[in-house]
Amino acid sequence: MPAADTWEDPDRLGRYRRRVFGERDTIRAALTEAAAHQRRVLSEFLEFNADTEYGRFHGFSSVRTLDDFRKAVPVNDYAALSSRIERMAAGERNVLSADDPAVYFTSSGTTGDHKKIPVTPRFMRSTFFPFYYAAWAPLAEHFPEVLARPDAVLNLKHDPLSAPPTTASGRLHVGASQVDFGAKFGEPLSAEPGTAAPWGTLPVAVEPNDHLEKAYLRLRLAAQHEVRCVIGINPAMVAALPHQLTLWGPRLVKEIRDGTLGGLPHTAPDPARARALERLAEHFGTLRPAHVWPHMRALFCWTTGMASLYLPRLREEFGPGVASLPAPVAASEGPVAVALDRHGSAGSLTVTAAVYEFVDADDDIGPDAVTLTLDELEEGRDYHVVFSHIGGLYRYAVGDVVRVVDRVDGVPRVAYAGRATRSDAVGERLREAQVLRALAAAARGTGLDLRNAACRVRDTGGPPPHYEFALAPRGAWSAAETTRFAALLDAAIGAEAPAYRAARSDGRLRTLTVRLLAEDAFLHDWHTAVATGIRPTQVKDRLFRQDPALWERLTGSAQTDRGGQ
């Protein structure tokens, strides 16, 4: 008989499905009364946190409307709140929220510094959990067999720690995927798919920061099970999996044959499975996920940003007809949007979770930025996201840019477009989203495929600077194709970014150049970063890479340079 309250327990699965669908239906129903829900969320966190230090300083008790709130509170980023957060992490109470943080989520900013995101029980109940459960609804509804067994999902981001780090006040300071929400917040149904698999908690000891060995051991265990879904959230983790099968295939096969795990006795030897995998590798030249798991059904990760360039081809490596379901638009600091159906990239704003404001992505965002409400957004435009919620983050600029795809019941449906980071050497004010769309346009115009890309401003101190692109192509590109791609890319960036077009026109920027790398250059770079001890969830695709050491590490496998002068 299956143990109670596990993924094998039919009663648990039924309760899980009811909770997931119920939260989705509540969020969906709220879209028709979005303005009223936004007013309610505002009133609730103002009242709840009125007597905090921050609430008293900004006069929360006198705020009645969003306009009042805008006048009373500046637009914040993490740096603006960090001194207060550090005091909270040291044990001071009633600073940003009347509810003491139970944990602090870690998050790597643009600089790579680890933030401490305060996470309160009230925030989890009213803001996080409804959004979190709803995010799994499309998977549970359309791929029910994925949830039928605990070993049907390979959850790449699940990484429990036996001795997690803490703040000065003794609170956990970990990634969201390292928190047991059931134990910490009384939500036993919150365990993600795949977390109860045999590899959910590794049966052998591994150094906490040896993330590559952890990844290998999970892959080794999963290779003997019928995995039907891979959860990565960060798509770079999903992209790394086929590469890891190539790197670790011989070791994996040997351990399956010998019945070992990490060199230690584990299960009965399985020479039949080992030989089957060997034959597949011999026939196809390497092992692919589709060979190891021929019944794969779905990938769950972010599908936009850089992933939009490589995910369509990457999906083929997992098998014919494999679906890619978009992970929600969110950050450690709070939720933004969640897919309520099988749309491939966008989700509806979660109007019950936070108060949302937006700033046109071409504008600078600062304390006095003029914000827009959700009813003022235009389809096909990019916006900075600013949110406020009961957990103590007020008018918080999360650093992400979203693109409005369409509207559902009058509420914008948005897709993650990229980080808000700009590249601005001579006034060109380039955003990630603009360059990513230009890369996609150049790929369409040439029929070429990309595995990944990065760029930097190259300034030798002589002629005007130019943008240098490092591209990992899929397959061989001829010299003529590469030159054509560079020309189309330059024109497409100009079409996306008028300031770039002006800089090119008046000679402040030369035409860009393209450097072709080995196909797996970015995968090697990802592995190199993870090998330093950075958690895989935090090693994300980065388009703008100005640091010379990072650039040289990435481009050590360059093939050719193409472009005009």
Residue pairs with C-beta under 8 A, 6 or more apart in sequence:
2 8
2 9
2 10
3 9
4 11
4 12
5 12
5 188
6 12
6 150
6 196
7 13
7 147
7 149
7 150
7 191
7 193
7 196
8 149
8 150
12 189
13 147
13 148
15 189
16 140
16 147
16 189
17 140
17 147
19 133
19 189
20 133
20 134
20 136
20 137
20 140
21 137
21 140
21 141
22 133
23 129
23 130
23 131
23 133
23 134
23 137
24 133
24 134
24 137
24 340
26 130
26 134
26 352
27 130
27 131
27 134
27 338
27 340
27 348
27 350
27 351
27 352
28 340
28 348
28 409
30 37
30 351
30 352
31 348
31 351
31 408
31 409
31 410
31 411
32 409
32 410
34 349
34 351
34 374
34 375
34 409
34 410
34 411
35 375
37 351
37 352
38 66
38 351
38 355
38 356
38 373
38 374
39 66
41 351
41 352
41 353
41 354
41 355
41 389
41 390
42 65
42 66
42 69
42 355
42 388
44 126
44 390
45 355
45 388
45 389
45 390
46 55
46 60
46 61
46 63
46 69
47 60
48 97
48 98
48 99
48 122
48 390
49 55
49 60
49 96
49 97
49 98
49 390
49 392
50 56
50 60
50 61
51 94
51 98
52 60
52 94
52 95
52 96
52 97
52 98
52 392
53 84
53 94
53 95
53 96
54 84
54 95
54 96
54 392
54 394
55 61
58 72
58 73
58 394
59 72
60 72
62 68
62 72
63 69
63 72
66 355
66 357
66 373
69 355
69 388
69 395
70 357
70 371
70 395
73 388
73 394
73 395
74 80
74 367
74 368
74 395
75 359
75 365
75 366
75 367
75 368
75 369
75 371
75 386
75 395
75 397
76 367
76 393
76 394
76 395
76 396
76 397
77 396
77 397
77 399
78 85
78 109
78 115
78 333
80 367
81 96
81 393
81 396
82 115
84 95
84 96
85 96
85 116
85 117
85 118
86 116
87 95
88 95
88 96
88 101
88 118
88 169
89 101
89 104
89 116
89 118
89 167
89 168
89 169
89 171
89 173
90 167
90 168
90 169
91 168
91 169
93 100
95 392
96 118
96 392
96 393
96 394
97 118
97 120
97 122
97 123
97 390
97 391
97 392
99 120
99 121
99 122
99 123
99 390
99 391
100 120
101 118
101 119
101 120
101 171
102 119
102 120
102 121
102 124
102 171
102 184
102 185
103 119
103 171
103 172
103 173
103 174
103 179
103 184
104 116
104 117
104 118
104 119
104 167
104 171
104 172
104 173
104 174
105 115
105 116
105 117
105 119
105 174
105 175
105 176
105 179
105 332
105 333
106 114
106 115
106 116
106 117
106 173
106 174
106 175
106 332
107 114
107 115
107 117
107 331
107 332
107 333
107 538
108 114
108 115
108 534
108 538
109 115
109 399
110 399
110 419
110 421
114 173
115 332
116 167
116 173
117 332
117 333
118 391
118 392
119 128
119 391
120 390
120 391
120 392
121 185
122 390
122 391
123 334
123 389
123 390
123 391
123 392
124 181
124 185
124 187
125 185
126 353
126 390
127 334
127 335
127 353
127 354
127 389
127 390
127 391
128 334
128 335
128 353
129 181
129 185
129 187
129 190
130 350
130 352
130 353
131 328
131 330
131 335
131 338
131 350
131 353
132 190
132 335
133 189
133 190
134 338
134 340
134 350
135 327
135 328
135 338
135 339
136 192
136 193
137 340
138 325
138 339
138 340
138 341
138 342
139 146
139 147
139 193
139 229
139 298
139 300
139 325
140 146
140 147
142 323
142 342
143 228
143 229
143 297
143 298
143 323
145 152
145 228
145 297
146 152
146 153
146 193
146 228
146 229
146 297
146 298
147 153
147 193
150 194
150 196
150 197
150 198
150 200
151 197
151 198
151 222
151 225
151 226
151 227
152 193
152 194
152 225
152 226
152 227
152 228
152 229
153 193
153 194
153 197
153 227
153 228
153 229
153 230
153 231
154 194
154 197
154 199
154 218
154 222
154 227
154 229
154 230
154 231
155 192
155 193
155 194
155 195
155 197
155 200
155 231
156 215
156 218
156 230
156 231
156 232
156 237
156 238
156 241
156 536
157 177
157 231
157 232
157 233
157 234
157 237
157 536
157 537
158 177
158 192
158 194
158 195
158 200
159 175
159 177
159 178
159 211
159 214
159 535
159 537
160 178
160 180
160 200
160 201
161 174
161 178
161 208
162 208
163 208
164 172
164 173
164 174
164 178
165 172
165 173
165 174
166 172
166 173
167 173
172 178
172 179
172 184
175 332
175 535
175 537
175 538
176 332
177 192
177 537
180 191
181 187
181 190
181 191
182 188
182 189
182 190
182 191
192 231
193 229
193 231
194 200
194 229
194 231
197 221
197 222
197 225
198 221
198 225
199 217
199 218
199 221
199 222
202 214
202 217
202 218
203 261
203 266
204 217
204 261
204 262
204 264
204 266
206 213
206 214
206 217
206 262
207 213
209 533
210 533
211 530
211 531
211 533
211 534
211 535
211 536
212 527
212 530
212 531
213 262
215 240
215 244
215 530
215 536
216 244
216 248
216 251
216 252
217 261
217 262
219 241
219 244
219 245
219 248
219 252
220 248
220 252
220 255
220 256
220 261
220 262
221 261
222 293
223 252
223 256
223 273
223 277
223 292
224 256
224 267
224 270
224 273
226 293
226 295
227 292
227 293
227 296
228 293
228 295
228 296
228 297
228 298
229 296
229 297
229 298
229 299
229 300
230 238
230 241
230 289
230 296
230 298
230 299
230 300
230 318
231 300
231 301
232 238
232 299
232 300
232 301
233 300
233 301
233 302
233 327
233 537
234 301
234 302
234 536
234 537
234 538
234 539
234 540
235 301
235 302
235 303
235 305
235 306
235 307
235 311
235 314
235 541
236 526
236 536
236 539
236 540
236 541
237 301
237 536
237 537
238 299
238 301
238 314
239 307
239 310
239 314
239 451
239 452
239 523
239 526
240 523
240 526
240 527
240 536
241 289
242 288
242 289
242 314
242 317
243 520
243 523
243 527
245 252
245 286
245 287
245 288
245 289
245 292
246 286
246 287
247 527
249 277
249 281
249 286
249 287
252 277
253 274
253 277
253 278
253 281
254 274
255 261
255 262
255 263
255 266
256 270
256 273
256 274
256 277
257 269
257 270
257 271
257 274
257 275
258 269
259 265
259 266
259 267
259 268
259 269
259 270
260 266
261 267
277 287
277 291
277 292
280 287
280 291
280 292
281 287
281 291
284 291
288 317
288 318
289 296
289 317
289 318
289 319
290 296
290 317
290 318
290 319
290 320
293 318
293 319
294 319
295 319
296 318
296 319
296 322
297 322
297 323
298 322
298 323
298 324
298 325
299 311
299 315
299 318
299 322
299 323
299 324
299 325
300 324
300 325
300 327
301 307
301 311
301 324
301 326
301 327
302 326
302 327
302 416
303 311
303 324
303 325
303 326
303 327
303 344
303 345
304 326
304 345
304 415
304 416
304 417
305 416
305 417
305 418
305 432
305 436
305 541
306 436
306 452
306 453
306 541
306 543
307 541
308 345
308 436
308 440
309 436
309 439
309 440
309 443
309 450
309 452
309 453
310 449
310 450
310 451
310 452
310 474
311 324
313 449
313 451
313 474
315 322
315 324
316 322
323 342
324 344
325 339
325 342
326 339
326 343
326 344
326 345
326 346
326 347
326 415
328 335
328 336
328 337
328 338
328 339
328 347
329 335
329 336
329 337
329 338
329 347
329 400
329 402
329 414
329 415
329 416
330 336
330 337
330 338
331 398
331 399
331 400
333 387
333 393
333 396
333 398
334 353
334 354
334 387
334 389
334 391
334 393
334 396
334 398
335 350
335 353
335 354
336 347
336 349
336 350
336 356
336 385
336 387
336 398
336 400
336 402
336 414
337 346
337 347
337 348
337 349
337 350
337 402
337 413
337 414
338 347
338 348
338 350
339 346
339 347
339 348
340 347
340 348
340 408
343 405
343 413
345 405
345 415
346 405
346 406
346 413
346 414
346 415
347 413
347 414
347 415
348 408
348 411
348 412
348 413
349 356
349 374
349 411
349 412
349 413
349 414
351 374
351 411
353 389
354 387
354 388
354 389
355 387
355 388
355 389
356 373
356 374
356 385
356 386
356 387
357 371
357 372
357 373
357 386
357 387
357 388
357 395
358 371
358 372
358 373
358 374
358 376
358 377
358 383
358 384
358 385
358 386
359 365
359 369
359 370
359 371
359 372
359 383
359 384
359 386
359 397
360 372
360 381
360 382
360 383
360 384
361 381
361 382
361 383
361 384
361 401
361 417
361 420
361 431
361 433
362 382
362 429
362 431
363 369
363 370
363 384
365 384
365 386
365 397
365 420
369 384
369 386
369 397
371 386
371 395
372 383
374 411
374 412
375 410
377 383
377 404
377 412
378 404
379 404
379 405
379 406
379 407
379 412
380 403
380 404
381 403
381 404
382 401
382 402
382 403
382 417
382 431
382 433
383 401
383 402
383 403
383 404
383 414
384 397
384 400
384 401
384 420
385 397
385 398
385 400
385 401
385 402
386 395
386 396
386 397
386 398
387 393
387 396
387 398
388 394
388 395
388 396
397 420
399 419
399 420
399 421
400 416
400 417
400 418
400 419
400 420
401 416
401 417
401 418
401 419
401 420
401 431
401 432
401 433
402 414
402 415
402 416
402 417
403 414
403 415
403 416
403 417
403 433
404 412
404 413
404 414
405 412
405 413
405 414
405 415
406 412
406 413
407 413
417 432
417 433
417 436
418 431
418 432
418 433
418 436
418 543
419 432
420 431
421 431
421 432
421 544
422 429
422 430
422 431
423 430
423 455
423 457
423 467
423 544
423 546
424 430
425 457
425 459
425 465
425 509
426 464
426 465
426 503
426 508
426 509
427 499
427 502
427 503
427 508
428 497
428 499
428 500
428 503
428 508
428 509
429 497
429 499
429 500
430 493
430 497
430 499
430 500
431 497
432 543
432 544
434 493
434 496
434 497
434 500
435 455
435 493
435 496
435 543
436 543
437 492
437 496
438 489
438 492
438 493
438 495
438 496
439 450
439 453
439 489
439 492
441 488
441 489
441 492
441 495
442 448
442 485
442 488
442 489
442 492
443 449
443 450
443 485
445 484
445 485
445 488
445 492
446 481
446 484
446 485
446 488
448 473
448 474
448 477
448 481
448 485
449 473
449 474
449 475
450 471
450 472
450 473
450 474
451 472
451 473
451 474
451 519
451 520
451 522
451 523
452 471
452 472
452 521
452 522
452 541
453 469
453 470
453 471
453 472
453 543
454 469
454 470
454 522
454 542
454 543
454 544
454 545
454 551
454 554
455 467
455 468
455 469
455 470
455 512
455 543
455 544
455 545
456 467
456 468
456 544
456 545
456 546
456 551
457 465
457 466
457 467
457 468
457 546
458 465
458 466
458 467
458 468
458 513
459 465
463 510
464 507
464 508
464 509
464 510
465 509
465 510
466 509
466 510
466 511
466 512
466 513
466 563
467 493
467 509
467 512
467 513
468 512
468 513
468 515
469 486
469 489
469 512
469 513
469 514
469 515
470 515
470 517
470 521
470 545
470 551
470 554
470 555
470 558
471 485
471 514
471 515
471 516
471 517
472 516
472 517
472 518
472 519
472 520
472 521
472 522
473 516
473 517
473 519
474 519
475 519
477 485
477 516
479 560
479 562
482 514
482 516
482 560
482 562
483 562
483 563
485 514
485 562
486 511
486 512
486 513
486 514
486 562
486 563
486 564
487 511
487 564
489 512
489 514
490 504
490 511
490 512
490 563
490 564
493 500
493 501
493 512
494 500
494 501
494 504
495 501
500 509
503 509
504 510
504 511
510 564
510 565
511 563
511 564
511 565
512 563
513 561
513 562
513 563
513 564
514 561
514 562
514 563
515 555
515 558
515 559
515 560
515 561
515 562
516 558
516 559
516 560
516 561
516 562
517 554
517 555
517 557
517 558
517 559
518 524
518 557
518 559
521 554
521 555
521 557
522 541
522 554
524 557
525 553
525 554
526 539
528 553
529 539
530 536
530 539
545 551
545 554
